[in-house]
Amino acid sequence: MSIRGEEWSQFADEVLQHIEVYTVTQYGDKGPDPAFPPHRDHT
């Protein structure tokens, strides 16, 4: 793996740890997400 790929992989691992250990315990697992509202078909 390239150096950049290895750096990205390490960063991604840290983000995943943050999600699992902090975010999910603080806010719960997947629920309504205001950043991604349900898609509305405008046909």
N, C-alpha and C positions, 0 to 999 in steps of 0.2 A: 504494500500500500504506500502511496505517496506520503510525504510529510504533511502536506495540506489535508489529505484524506484522514490521516491519523489524528491531526488536530481537530478536525470536524467531528470525528468519531468520539473523541474524548469529550468535546463540548456537548454533543448529543446525549452522551451517557449522563453528564451532569444535569442536563435539562430534565431527562427522564427521572432521575433520582429526586429532583426538586418537585416534579409533578406528583410522584408517588408518595413521597414522605411529607411534603408540606401542603401542596395545593389540594390534594384529595382529602387529607385529614382536616383541613380548614373549611373547605367548601363542598365536600362531597364529590362523588364521581359524576359522570356525565349527566347533565340535566339541561334545562332550557339555557341557551347561550345567546345573550343579547347581541353579541358580535356577529352571529350567524342566524338571523331570524328565519323562520320557515319560508321556503320558496312559495311564491304565489304565482299561479299561472294567469297571465293577463291576456288569454286568447278570447 
